[in-house]
Amino acid sequence: MTDASVAEVSGLLSQVTHSLGALRRARKLFEDRLAPEFSPFQFIKISEMGDSRLLKWMLDPKESHGQG
């Protein structure tokens, strides 16, 4: 294994910075439609049994949420 040169590391960091900026712009553009930061778990007490019941309810097409 060889050591990476300063130019290689600098190039990689430049690419990562560019990609991160593109990701942030895309999230901002689509956040009102896709809600990438939304999670129903932020409103409930965290417990394995409670989370399992919530997921079961959300995934059952016959439940009261009416989403089919």
N, C-alpha and C positions, 0 to 999 in steps of 0.2 A: 504494500500500500504506500502510495506517495503522498507527500504533503501537498495540499491545494495551494496554488499561488494566490497572492493578494488579488490579482486581477480576476481569477476564477471566483473567489469568494465575493468580491465586489459585484461581479456580474450576476451571481446567484442572488445576492441581496437586492439588487436592482430589479430582477425579475419577480421576486417575491413581493416587493413593494408595489410594483405595477399590478400584479395579480390581486393583491389585497385591496388596492384602490378600486379595481374593476368590480370585485365582489361587493364592496361597500356601496358603490353606485347602483349595482343591480338590486341589492336588497332595498335600497331607498326607493328605487323605481317601482318595485313590485310589492312592497310591504303592505299596501292597502288591499291588495288582492290575495296575497299568499300568507300574510301574517307569519313570517318566519320565526319571530320571537315568541309567538303565542304558545302557551302550554296551560291546559286546564289544571295541571298539577300545582301551579303556583297558588291556587286558591284553596287547596285542601290539605289537611293534616297528612303528613307522609307516614303511611304504614303499608306493609305489603298486602295485607288483607283488604284494606280499603281501596288501594290502587287496583288490585285484581278485580274487585267488584265493579269499580268504575269502568275498567277496560272491558269487562264482560258486557256491561250495559251498553257501552258505546259500540261494540262490535256485533251486538245482536240486532239484526234487521227488524225484529218484531217488537222491540222495546218502544217506550213512550217518546223517544226523541223524534220519531217520525221520519228518519232519514233513509229508511229502507235498507 
